Amino acid sequence: MARKAFLGGRDLRPAMTLLWGAALFASPALAAPVSGYQVVAKYPHSTDSFTEGLFYLGGLFYEGTGLAGHSAVMAIEPATGKVVRKVELPEPYFGEGVINWGPYIYEWTWQSHVGFVYDRATFKPVRRFSYTGEGWGMTRTARQIITSDGTATLRFRDPGTFKEVRSFVVKDEGVPVLQLNELEYVKGEILANVWMTDRIARISPADGHVIGWIDLTGLRPAEVSDNENAVLNGIAYDAARDRLFVTGKQWPAIFEIKIAPRP
């Protein structure tokens, strides 16, 4: 099953590729500067995990995975990849982005319009919430939750009600950047995976303009080269030690990287 690429038995990828390709690359070159990366360290990651959400907190990775019947939220030891806590979603829920909020973890779903709140210490369900539209990525500032839905729009939400407070369209030199997926808030910027690409957009939370790009071409492990769904998706940040982590769907590793000039 290919996540988000098929609808009603029809393969949407060619049309979607043209759509976001036209929007993202309408100008001869991206207006915002493009950086490269250096790999600092590598950590184990389960190839069973169809990564939809990722964050780092208190020495653990917290990961939300997708696919109906295989969706879960897990707390994972970085050094060993050992799952120390886990809660599974029953079908038909397709898990998406996850974030921490106080003692809780928020998780939402792709097309079911239902989200879940768990106690972070025990992973016991606390409550549910609802919303309109699709659920894709999720991150947070000190006061609000930020979400993506696969379009160029990011929405800021009240964490108590999950209601939209404001939104903007992400643009690079006036060109909308479509297919925004997993999100992470890092040093006052929103980092966003662009689905089916090897790039992360660095976005201003004030107005949605693209500050810059991180080009992760070449990071995708050779082990998943034949898996068309094993795309870059998953960003986490350790604020205490200023460490940035990235991974992908069903990748065998989580990479700690430093942003560097492109070769």
Order of alpha helices (4+ residues) and beta strands (2+ residues): beta-beta-alpha-beta-beta-beta-beta-beta-beta-beta-beta-beta-beta-beta-beta-beta-beta-beta-beta-beta-beta-beta-beta-beta-beta
